[in-house]
Amino acid sequence: METGKIDLPGHRLDIDVVYLRDQLRALLEIASPTGYTDTIVRHVCHELERLGVRYDLTRRGAIRARIPGASQLGARAIVSHVDTLGAQVKALKSNGRVALVPIGTWSARFAEGARVTVFTQKGTYRGTILPPKASGHTYGDEVDTAPIGWEHLELRVDAFAANARHLHRLGIEIGDFVAVDPQPEFLENGFIVSRHLDDKAGVAIMLASMKALLATDTVPPVDLFWLFTIAEEVGHGAAAVLVPDIASLVAIDNGTSAPGQNSAEYGVTIAMADQTGPFDYHLTRKLVELCQENDIRYQKDVFRFYRSDSASAIEAGEDVRTALITFGVSASHGYERIHMHALRSLAELVTAYGLSGVEIPRDEHALAGLSGFTRQPSEHDAAALYPAVELPPGFDDLERDEDDEEE
């Protein structure tokens, strides 16, 4: 154990799951494709004010809230993002339809049939994203053989528009934002099905965790920062919202529960690595131990085609320990599904982490000497823990016989 550790229990707190669910429902009702996030930022700020949490707002709208701890140095941060996938107007077509380009990375196959809102300087319009050959009565089997891709989709605006001139008269212009309806369903068995659960569920988890922490008399050992970013879906993330006192950054986002992955829609899925590389060894191990100590179900996973808010911070040169804890999502970046069990489990872990003791006091300083520097198990430690075992006579021959039978 590191010298000078502050010995706090790190017990999980009870989570108001009704509040968590209601916050998620309210967040889903607010359109917030990346680049069009002012309204949802105002919503989160008002909720922070209602909770009695002070915050700062960057020029573009990233939020940095703070729950004071016993020390400002070596602060911890939790981060999620309020922005979602969406689209923009690419061109006004001669047939009165609108060509689109995606905001964020998502497949056009999940956009077909989506109901949307177009935001223009003259107001909003409703519409539907469709392939050009959308009528089976007209095109027959050609509907089924049409190619998939954003260049093979168009937006049918619910207003009179027979040509590009009509669209222009409506006030629709290139670059206008298009928000995709979430179509949420909150089922009695705990499942939630909706678009944009990535990462509005993470935002709701953070708000519920803050509410639980504020209800206790225990003061965290260090300041807890709560970061809400506005451009994660396009790779910006937490690059511009950290402060020098922050030593560790835990991102909350979706985990992909799919064949070949170890994520689950229940409990906490702790990411060990994503496409940017491994997460911090010590911070990740601490989160695993907190799950074990607090009887929080968890599993580990590695994501190959994935990055989160923490990646942009590291790439921007921030020297912080990073970790990623996730709620398992089925059909991520499509019509997603999650379960309340995972959301509650994540919120419990966040509260346990926020109240847990400081294990690396040296992290108070951006630069320091070797004293107090962390250790990882070496080959010598492994040899001491797991000494060589002498195999019984004939064991090698038995292994070879089994290999021969398989051949």
KETI-403563 format. One record per residue: residue in one letter; y, z, x of N, C-alpha, C in turn. Coordinates in steps of 0.02 Angstrom, whole numbers, plus 32768, in hexadecimal, padded with zeros to 4 digits. Layout:
AYZXYZXYZX ...
REM end
This chain:
M7FC48000802A800080008000803E8000802C E80717FDA801880AD7FD5804180D380178041 T80F08027807B8118806480818155805E8054 G81668093803181A280938008819880777FC2 K815B806C7FAD814E80517F6B816780817F35 I818A80667F03819F808D7ECA816480907E9A D814C80CC7E8B810E80D27E65811D80D77E1A L8120809E7DF88126809B7DB080E580827D93 P80D580967D56809380877D3B8087803D7D2E G80B980187D1980AF7FD27D0980847FC97CCB H808C7FF87C9B80657FF27C5D80837FBD7C30 R80587F9A7C0D80717F697BDC80907F8F7BA1 L80C27F6F7B8280E37F8C7B4880CB7F697B09 D80D47F8B7AD180C37F6D7A9180F67F367A81 I80DD7EFD7A6881077EC37A5A810F7EBB7A0F D814B7EB079F9815A7EA179B381477E5879A6 V81097E4C799080F17E08798881137DE4794F V812A7E09791D814F7DE978E681917DCE7900 Y81B37DF5792A81F17DDE794981E47DA17975 L81AE7DA4799C819D7D6C79C981927D2C79A0 R816B7D32796B815C7CF77942819C7CDD7921 D81C57D0A790782027CF578E582337CD37915 Q82377CEC795282627CCC798482497C867995 L82077C7F799B81EC7C3D79A981FB7C0D7970 R81F37C24793382017BFA78F9824A7BE378F9 A82787C12790882BF7C01790982CF7BD07941 L82B17BD9797A82BD7BAC79B382A57B6679A4 L826C7B60798282507B1F7972827C7AF87941 E82A27B1C791A82CE7AFC78E9830B7ADB7909 I83187AEB794883547AD2796A83417A997998 A835C7A5E798C834F7A2479B7836E7A3079FB S83467A257A3183617A327A7483407A067AA9 P834179C37AA0832979997AD8835579A37B15 T8338799C7B50835F79A67B8D839F797D7B8A G83D7799E7B998418797C7B96843D798A7B55 Y841B79A77B23843979B57AE2842679FC7ACD T84397A2C7AF784207A717AF084567AA47ADE D84937A8F7AD084C97ABF7AC384B87AED7A88 T849C7AD17A53848F7AF97A17845C7B2E7A23 I84257B1D7A4583F27B4F7A5184097B837A84 V84347B6F7AB384507B9F7AE2847A7BD27ABD R84A27BBB7A8D84C97BEA7A65849C7C1A7A3E H84657BFF7A2484367C2A79FE841A7C617A2B V84037C507A6683E67C827A93841B7CB57AA8 C84587C9D7AB6848E7CCB7AC9849D7CFD7A91 H849F7CE57A5484AC7D127A1B84747D457A14 E84367D317A2183FE7D5F7A1C84027D947A54 L84167D7F7A9084207DAF7AC684567DE17AB5 E848C7DC97A9684C17DF77A8184A87E297A4D R847E7E107A1F84627E3C79EC84357E727A0B L84117E5F7A4183E67E8F7A63840E7EBE7A91 G844D7EAD7A9E84767ED67AC9846D7EC77B13 V845A7E897B23844F7E757B6984897E4A7B81 R84A57E5D7BBA84DC7E367BD684C07DF87BFA Y84E87DC47BFB84D27D857C19850D7D5E7C34 D84FD7D307C61852D7CFF7C7A85147CBA7C66 L85437C8B7C5E85337C477C4A854F7C177C7D T85257BEA7C97853D7BB97CC785667B837CA3 R85857B587CC985AF7B237CAB85897AFA7C78 R854B7AE87C8885257ABB7C5C84FC7AE17C28 G84F57B237C3084D57B497BFB84977B707C0E A84837B717C4E844B7B9D7C6184617BE67C5A I84347C107C4284447C567C3284237C847C65 R844A7CB47C7E842F7CE77CAC84407D2B7C8E A840E7D4B7C6F84177D8E7C5283FA7DC17C82 R840D7E017C7883F67E357CA783EB7E767C83 I83B17E957C9083A47EDA7C7E83A77F027CBE P83D77F307CC583E17F547D0583A47F7F7D16 G83967F817D5883617FAB7D72837D7FE17D9F A835180067DBF8367803B7DED8388801E7E2B S83787FE07E3C83957FC17E7783A67F787E68 Q83DB7F5F7E8583ED7F197E7D83C67EED7EAE L83B57F087EE883947EE17F1C834B7ED57F0B G83327E9C7F2082EC7E8C7F1282DF7E807EC9 A83107E667EA5830A7E5E7E5C82D37E2D7E49 R82BD7E347E0C828A7E077DF082A97DDB7DBA A828D7D9F7DB282A77D727D80826C7D547D58 I82787D4B7D18824A7D287CEB826F7CEB7CD2 V824D7CB27CCE826F7C757CBB82467C4C7C8A S82677C2E7C59824A7BFC7C2D82817BCA7C1D H82707B947BFA82A37B617BED82AA7B527BA3 V82E87B467B8E82F67B397B4782F47AEF7B36 D82F47AC37B6882F57A7B7B5B82AF7A627B4C T82AC7A2A7B27826D7A0D7B14826C79C27B24 L823379A47B17822E795B7B1B8258793C7AE4 G826778FC7AEC828D78D77ABA8293788F7ACE A82C9786F7AB982D478287ACA831F78197AC8 Q833177DE7AE1837577C57ADD8373777C7AC7 V83AB77677AA983B177217A9583B876F67AD3 K838B76C57AD9838C76977B1183B276567B00 A83A9763E7AC283C975FF7AAE83CA75FA7A62 L83FA75D47A4883FD75C47A0183DE757F79F8 K83A9757A79D28382753D79CD839C75107995 S838E74D0799D83A7749E796D838874A67928 N834E74C87923832E74D378E28346751278BF G8379753378DA8394756F78BD836E75AF78D0 R833F75A878FD831B75E27917833B75F8795A V8325763179748341764D79B1830B765579E6 A8316763B7A2282E976457A5A82F7768A7A7A L82C276AA7A9282C876EE7AAC82AD76F47AF3 V82C677277B1682A7773E7B55829A77887B4D P826477A17B6C825477E87B63828078157B8D I828A78527B7482A778887B9C826D78B57BB0 G826278BD7BF0822778E17C0781EB78B37C0B T81B478CF7C20817778A77C29814878B47BEE W814378827BC1811378887B8B810078427B74 S80C2783D7B5C80A677FC7B4C80C177E17B0B A80CB779F7B0980E2777E7ACC80AF77857A94 R8070778E7AA4803D77947A6F804A77D17A43 F806C78057A5F807B78407A3780BD78397A11 A80E278037A1F812177F879FC811877CF79BD E80E377A879BA80D9777D798080D577A6793F G80FE7794790F80FF77B778CF812B77F478CD A81497808790481737844790681B2783A78DD R81C4786E78B88205786F78968238788D78C6 V8274787178C682A5788478F882EB788878DA T831878A57901835F78A678F183847885792A V83B27858791A83DC7837794B842178577948 F843A786E7980847C788E798484AF785B799D T84E1784B79748515781B79878559783C7980 Q858C781A799885D07834799285E87835794A K85C9780E791E85DB780C78D885B0783878AC G8580785B78CA8553788578A3850B787978B5 T84DE7891788C8496788B789A8475785C7868 Y843F783D788084157813785583CD7827785E R83A7782078288360782B782B833D77E87838 G830077EC785382DB77AF7860829377BD7872 T826E7787787F8227778C78918219775E78CD I81F3777778FE81DF774E7937819F77297924 L81A076E7792B816976BD7915815C76867947 P811F766B79498113762D796E813075F37946 P814475BC796681607583794181307569790C K80F0756A791A80BE755478E880A0759278C8 A80C375AC789580AF75EC7878808D75E47834 S808E75A978188072759F77D5802E757D77D8 G7FFA75A077C27FB8758277C07FB57549778E H7FDC754C77587FDC751877267FF874D67741 T802174DC7774804074A07791801A748877CF Y800574B777FA7FEA74A3783B7F9F74AE7841 G7F8074CE78107F3874D878137F2174FD7851 D7EEE74E178737ED2750278AE7F01750478E9 E7F3774DD78E87F6874DE791F7F8875237926 V7F8A754978EF7FA5758D78F37F7B75B77923 D7F3975AD79227F0C75D5794B7F0975BE7993 T7F1A758079A07F15756679E47F5975647A07 A7F8D757D79E77FCF757C7A067FCF75A97A44 P7FF375947A797FF475BD7AB7801B75FE7AAC I800E762E7AD8802F766F7AD6806276737B0E G809E768A7B0080D276927B32811576967B10 W814576B47B31818776BC7B1281A876797B04 E819876477B2D81B476047B21819575E47AE3 H816076037AC8813F75E87A8D814C76137A4F L8182763B7A51819776647A1981DF76547A06 E81F1766379C98236765D79B382447692797E L828476A17977829976D3794682B476B07908 R829676BF78CF82AE76A7788F82DE76DD7873 V831E76CD7871835076FC7859835376FA780C D8357773477EE8359773777A583A1772C778B A83B976F1779983FB76DA778183F9768E7781 F8425766F775C84247625775984377609779E A840775E777BC841275C877FE83E3758D7805 A83FD755177FB83D47515780083DC74F27843 N840D7508786B841874E978AC843D751B78D9 A844A75067916846B7533794684B275437931 R84D3751479108518752078FA851B755878C7 H84EA7559789A84E77590786984DD75D3788B L84B175D578BD84A6761378E284E6762B7903 H850A75FC79208548760E7942857A7629790F R857B760C78D385A97623789F8597766A7889 L8557767A788A854276BE7879855976F178AD G856B76D878E985807705791E854A77147950 I851176F3794A84DA76FD797A84E976D779B9 E84E676F979F284F876DB7A3284C176E97A65 I84C076C17A98849276CB7ACF849F770F7AEF G846A77347AFB847077767B18846F77AF7AE6 D8474779F7AA5847277D47A73842F77FA7A77 F8432783B7A6A83F678657A6F83CC78617A2F V838B78637A39835B78617A02832E789E7A08 A832F78C979D58306790579D482CB78FB79A6 V8290790C79BE825279047999824379427971 D82347939793182237972790681E879997922 P81EB79DC792381B27A02793B81787A067909 Q81877A0578C981547A0B789481267A48789F P81437A8478A2811B7AC078B280F27AD87877 E80B87AF37887808D7B16785780777B587877 F80857B8F785480707BD2786A80367BE7783D L7FFA7BE778577FBF7BF478307FAE7C3E782E E7F8C7C5277F87F7B7C9977EF7F4B7CB27825 N7F247C8678437EF47C9C78777F137CA178BC G7F557C9A78C17F777CA379017F877C647926 F7F6B7C2B79117F7B7BEC79327FC07BD4791D I7FE17BB4794C80227B95793F801D7B4D7958 V802C7B1E792C80277AD7793D806D7AB97935 S80857A99796980C97A7E796780D67A5579A6 R81057A2979A281227A0D79E081527A4179FD H81607A3B7A3D81947A627A6081837AAC7A68 L81437ABE7A6181307B027A73813C7B0E7ABD D81397ADA7AE4814F7AD77B2A819A7AC87B28 D81C77AF87B3581B57B3B7B4981D87B6E7B1D K81E07B5B7ADD82017B897AAF81D77BC77AA4 A81957BC17AAC816B7BFC7AAA817A7C2A7AE4 G81887C0E7B1F819B7C367B5981DC7C5B7B4E V820C7C3B7B2D824C7C5C7B1E82417C967AEE A82187C8B7ABB82097CC07A8B81E67CFA7AAD I81B87CEC7ADB81967D207B0181C87D4A7B28 M81F87D2A7B4882297D4E7B6F82537D7C7B42 L82697D627B0982927D8B7ADC826A7DC77AC2 A822A7DBD7AB182017DF47A9981F57E277AD0 S81EC7E107B0E81E37E3E7B4682227E677B52 M825C7E477B4E829A7E6C7B5682A37EA17B20 K82937E8F7AE382997EBF7AAB826D7EFC7AB8 A82307EF17AD082037F287ADE821D7F547B17 L82367F357B4C824F7F5B7B85828D7F837B73 L82B77F677B4982F47F8A7B3582E57FC67B08 A82AB7FC57AE982997FFC7ABC827C80387AE2 T826E80317B23825380687B4A828980897B74 D827E80C77B8582B080EC7BAE82A480E17BF9 T826E80BF7C0B825E80B47C51828C80817C70 V82A980917CA982D580627CCD82AA803A7CFE P82AE7FF87CFD82887FD17D2E829C7FE37D75 P826F7FDB7DA582807FED7DEA82B67FC17E08 V82B97F827DF282EC7F537E0A83087F2D7DCE D83417F0D7DD8835F7EE57DA3832E7EB07D8B L832E7EA47D4A83067E6F7D2C83357E3A7D12 F832F7DFE7D2D83567DC57D15832B7D9A7CE7 W834B7D827CB3832A7D587C81834E7D157C80 L832D7CE27C98834D7CA17CA283347C6F7C6D F83637C4F7C4C83527C1B7C1B83717BDA7C33 T83497BAC7C4883627B6E7C6583657B367C31 I83877AFF7C4283967ACC7C10837E7A867C23 A835D7A7F7C5C834A7A3B7C7183077A3B7C96 E82D97A667C8382987A687CA682707A287C9B E82757A0B7C5F824B79D17C50825D79947C7A V829679947C9A82A9795D7CC682AB79747D0F G829179B17D1D828879C57D6282BE79F07D81 H82F37A037D5B83287A2A7D7983167A747D7B G82FF7A8F7D4382E57AD47D4183177B087D58 A82FF7B377D8183257B737D93834C7B6A7DD4 A835B7B2D7DE7837A7B227E2883C07B417E2F A83E47B487DF7842A7B5C7DFD843B7B9D7DD9 V84097BC67DC984187C017DA184027C427DC3 L83E57C3E7DFF83D17C7B7E22840D7C9C7E44 V84057CDC7E5584367D007E7E84117D197EBB P84357D277EF284157D3A7F3283E97D787F2D D83F77DA67EFE83D07DE47EF983897DD87EE0 I837C7D9F7EC0833B7D937EA283087D837ED8 A82D37DAC7EDA829E7DA37F0D82607D817EF1 S82557D857EAF821A7D687E92822C7D477E4F L82097D117E4082177CEA7E0581D67CD97DE2 V81CE7CF17DA481927CE47D7C81A57CB57D44 A81877C7A7D4381947C497D0F81617C537CD6 I81797C497C98814E7C4A7C5E814F7C047C40 D81157BE57C3B81127BA07C2180CD7B947C04 N80BE7B567BF4807E7B467BD580487B3A7C09 G800A7B4D7BF77FD07B3E7C1F7FA47B0D7BF9 T7F8B7ADC7C1B7F687AA57BFA7F1F7AB77BEE S7F0E7AC97BB07EC97AD77B9F7EA77A967B8B A7E817A7A7BB97E627A397BAF7E227A377BDA P7DF57A087BCC7DB97A027BF67DCB79FB7C40 G7DA87A217C6A7DB77A217CB17DEA7A567CC6 Q7E087A787C957E387AAE7CA47E197AF07C8F N7E327B277CAD7E1A7B697C9E7E497B8F7C70 S7E7E7B6F7C597EAE7B8F7C2C7E8D7B9C7BE8 A7EAA7BCB7BC37E917BDC7B817ECB7BEB7B53 E7EC07BE27B127EF47BF07AE17EF77C3B7AD1 Y7ED07C637AF37ED17CAB7AEB7EDF7CCC7B2E G7F017D057B2C7F0F7D287B6A7F437D047B94 V7F487D1B7BD37F777CFF7C037F527CD07C32 T7F6D7C957C3C7F537C687C707F827C6A7CAB I7F697C837CE47F927C897D207F857C4D7D4C A7FBA7C287D5B7FB47BEC7D847FB27C007DCE M7F807BE67DF17F7B7BF37E387F9F7BBE7E61 A7FA77B827E447FCB7B4C7E667FDB7B177E32 D800E7AEF7E41801C7AB37E1A80287A797E4B Q80457A437E34804B7A097E60807A7A147E9A T80A27A497E9880CE7A597ED080AD7A867F04 G80717A9F7EF5804D7AC87F26803B7B0C7F0A P801E7B387F34800A7B7B7F1D80467BA77F0C F803C7BD37EDB806E7C067ECD80667C407EFD D80987C6C7EFE80997CA27F2F805B7CCE7F28 Y803A7CD97F607FFB7CFE7F6280047D457F47 H80377D677F5E803F7DAE7F4F80587DB97F07 L80867D907EF180A07D977EAD80697D857E7A T80447D517E87800E7D3D7E5A7FD87D737E57 R7FC67D8F7E927F947DC57E937FAC7E017E6B K7FEC7E117E7080087E4A7E4B80017E3F7E00 L800E7E027DE980097DF47DA17FC07DF97D8A V7F927DE27DB37F4B7DE87DA27F377E327D9D E7F4D7E5A7DCD7F3C7EA17DCC7F5A7EC57D90 L7F977EB17D7C7FB57ECF7D417F8D7EBE7D02 C7F737E817CFE7F477E6F7CC67F097E9B7CC6 Q7EEB7EA57D017EAE7ECD7D067EBC7F157CF3 E7EF37F317D0C7F037F777CFF7F157F847CB7 N7F307F527C957F487F5B7C517F1C7F3B7C1C D7EE07F277C317EB07F0A7C027ECE7ECF7BDD I7EF17EA47C017F0C7E667BE67EDE7E2E7BF9 R7EC37E0B7BC97E967DD37BD77EBB7D9F7C01 Y7E9A7D847C337EBA7D517C5C7E857D227C79 Q7E9D7CEA7C8F7E747CBA7CB57EA37C967CE5 K7E867C787D197EAD7C547D4A7EA27C097D42 D7ED47BE27D587ECD7B9A7D557EF87B797D8A V7EEA7B3A7D977F117B107DC67F247AD27DA0 F7F647ABF7DA47F7E7A857D7F7F917A4E7DB0 R7F777A127DA57F8479DB7DD47FC279B27DC1 F7FCD79A97D808005797F7D69803779AB7D44 Y805779D77D69807D7A0C7D4980AE7A297D7B R80EA7A397D6381197A617D8981427A897D57 S81617AC07D6E81857AEC7D4181CA7AFB7D5E D81ED7B297D3D82307B3C7D5382317B547D9B S81FC7B747DB281FC7B907DF681FD7B5A7E2B A81E17B1F7E1C81DD7AEA7E4F82227AD47E65 S824F7ACC7E3682927AB47E4882B77AE87E72 A82AA7B287E6582CA7B5D7E8D82B37B5A7ED5 I82727B527EDF82577B4E7F2382717B0F7F46 E82717AD77F2382897A997F4082D37A9B7F51 A82F87AC57F2D833F7ACD7F3B834C7AFB7F76 G83177B187F92831E7B427FCD83207B8C7FC0 E83127BA17F8283117BE97F7282D47C0A7F92 D82DF7C417FB682A97C657FD682927C9E7FA7 V826F7C8C7F7382567CBC7F42820B7CB47F3B R81EA7CEB7F2C81A37CE77F1B819E7CCB7ED4 T816F7C9E7EC7816A7C807E8681237C887E6A A81207C8C7E2880E17C8E7E0480EB7C6C7DC1 L80B47C587DA280B67C367D6180817C567D34 I80977C717CFC806A7C8B7CCA80737C617C8A T803B7C507C6A803E7C1E7C3580177C337BF7 F802C7C167BBF80067C1A7B817FE07BD87B7A G7FA07BDC7B6E7F777B9F7B6A7F8D7B727B30 V7F977B337B3F7FAE7B027B0D7F7B7AC97B09 S7F657ABB7ACD7F3C7A807AC17F6A7A457AB3 A7F5D7A0C7AD47F8479CF7ACB7FCD79D87AE1 S7FD579F17B1E801979FD7B38804179BB7B39 H808179C17B2A80AF79887B25809A79577AEF G8070796F7AC1805E79487A86806D79727A49 Y803E79737A19804479A079E0801D79DE79F2 E80407A107A0C80237A477A3180077A7E7A03 R7FD97AA67A1F7FBF7AE079FB7FB87B1B7A2B I7FCD7B567A147FC77B947A3A7FAE7BCA7A0B H7FA57C067A267F8F7C3F79FC7FBA7C7C7A0B M7FC87CA379D87FF17CDE79E07FD37D107A12 H7F917D107A1A7F727D3E7A4A7F8E7D327A90 A7F957CF37AA27FB07CE47AE57FF97CF87AEB L80207CED7AB680677CFE7ABA80707D497AC1 R804A7D707A9A804E7DB97A9F80377DD07AE4 S80007DB37AFD7FE57DC77B3E80187DBA7B76 L80397D827B74806C7D727BA680A67DA47BA3 A80BD7DB37B6680F47DE37B5F80DF7E277B7A E80A17E3C7B6D80897E7C7B8880897E7B7BD4 L80737E447BF280727E3F7C3B80B97E417C57 V80E77E217C37812D7E217C4F81497E687C4F T813A7E8E7C1A81537ED37C1981327EFE7C4F A80F17EF47C5980D07F1B7C8E80EB7F087CD2 Y80F87EC87CDD81147EB27D1C815B7ECE7D26 G81837ECC7CF281C87EE47CF881CD7F2D7D0A L819C7F567CF4819D7F9E7D0281737FB27D3D S814E7F847D5B81217F957D9281487FA47DD2 G81277FCA7DFD81477FDE7E3B81527FA57E6C V81807FB07E9A818F7F7F7ECE815C7F887F07 E81377F547F1581037F587F49811A7F3C7F8C I814F7F167F8D81677EF87FCB81B27F087FD3 P81C37F467FE882097F597FEF82317F2B801D R820F7F0B804C82317EDE807B82537EA48057 D823B7E93801A82587E5B7FF5829F7E687FDD E82B77EA67FE782FE7EB37FD8832C7E898004 H83137E75803D833D7E52806E83267E0A8075 A83557DDD807883447D96808183267D8A80C5 L833E7DAE80F783247DA9813B83187DEF8156 A82DF7DF8817682CF7E3A8193829C7E2F81CB G828B7E6681ED825A7E62822282137E648208 L81E47E6C8235819D7E6A822381887EA981FE S81AC7EE0820881997F1F81E781997F17819B G81617F29817C815B7F24813381487EE0811A F813E7EB08147812B7E6D813280E57E6F8113 T80D97E4480E4809A7E4480BF805E7E3080EA R80237E4280D17FE57E2E80F17FB87E0B80BE Q7F937DDB80D77F5F7DBA80B07F1C7DC580D3 P7EE57DC880AD7EA47DD380CD7E957D9D8101 S7E7C7DB3813A7E6A7D8581707E1E7D7E8174 E7E077D5381A17DBF7D4B81A87D9F7D8C81C1 H7DC57DB481E67DA97DF481FD7DA07E2481C3 D7DD17E2481947DCA7E4F81597D8E7E398130 A7D857DF881297D4D7DDF81027D0A7DF38122 A7D077DF181647CC97E0481867CB97E4D817B A7CED7E7781787CE17EBF816D7CCB7ECD8125 L7CEA7EA880F57CD97EB380AF7C967E95809D Y7C867E5C80BA7C497E3880A87C217E2980E7 P7BFD7E5B81017BD67E50813E7B9E7E1E8132 A7B887DFF81677B527DCE81627B137DEF8147 V7AF17DCC811B7AB37DE680FC7A787DC1811B E7A487DE781337A0C7DC8815179E07DAD8119 L79D07D6C811C79A77D4C80E9795E7D6080F0 P793A7D6680B978F37D7880BD78CB7D4180DD P78917D5080FA78687D1D811A78557CE580E8 G78597CA780FF78467C6F80D6787C7C5880A6 F78B77C7880A678EC7C66807779047C1F8083 D790E7C0D80C379257BC980D378F37B9580BC D78B17BA380C5787F7B7380AF78807B6B8064 L788B7BA2803F788E7B9E7FF678C87B737FE0 E79017B7B8000793B7B527FEF792C7B087FFA R790A7AF8803178FB7AB2803F78CA7A96800C D78997ABF7FF678697AA97FC4788C7A987F83 E78BC7AC17F6E78E07AB47F2F79097A747F35 D79277A687F70794D7A2A7F79791F79EE7F75 D78E279F47F9178B379BB7F8F789F79AC7F46 E789479E17F1D788179D67ED878B879B27EB1 E78F779C47EBF792F79A27E9C793379597EAE E792579497EEE792579037F0278EE78DC7EE1 
REM end
